[in-house]
Amino acid sequence: MKTMIVIPTYEEKENIQKLIEELFNINPYFYVTVVDDNSPDGTADIVKELQKKYPYLNLILRKEKKGLGTAYIEGFKFALRQNMDVIVQMDADLSHPPQYLPQMLLLLDEYDVVVGSRYIKGVRVNNWPFKRLLISKFANLYVKMITGMPFEDCTSGFKCIKRKVLETIDIETIESKGYVFQIELLFRMYTKGFKIVEYPIMFNEREGGKSKISRKIAREAFWKVLKLGIERFYDRKIKL
């Protein structure tokens, strides 16, 4: 299956080269697309240099920072235009170990979506302070209670997705710009009845750079989840 890995970036110069090299070491025939929001630290320049070595490496360079959600949608649309069979989403900060990809991709023989999960079969997180872990677990509990989704890690940004899934859910209608995009994407796939499975991964704290989570992003997530819960209750998409 033709597989494209979509990686949004903003100021990830400390991580992007290592991630790209690890991906192509696993499979030199992966297609990798970096969607960079004009990072001032030169992330895109590193990718451009690596393109000389890796012919299946693509760069979508955007003019400004527009948010994680819009970056993924742009990358997904590019993958669909390139006739990919499978689209993978993962973070650029090395928190999602690439070595899990072969087994996750194999599961697509049976499932439509495979989610790299930190919380299936126990808690699998490296180097997180207890407070951050508690917030993450509470957030996932909140999402499950409000939306009715049965998954342990609703906020995971590590997914392998069959082409037909993204074509069916109409990714253009996804509104979330911040990290709640992960929740809305999973919600759209779940409510369309696709077969989704969680696969246990060890999540690593980023090795370099800074987290992009802010209070604004957290507020968006809180209200967006409520909206999704209302949609689920009334069984139709709404606008608030």
Order of alpha helices (4+ residues) and beta strands (2+ residues): beta-alpha-beta-alpha-beta-alpha-beta-alpha-beta-beta-alpha-beta-alpha-alpha-beta-beta-alpha
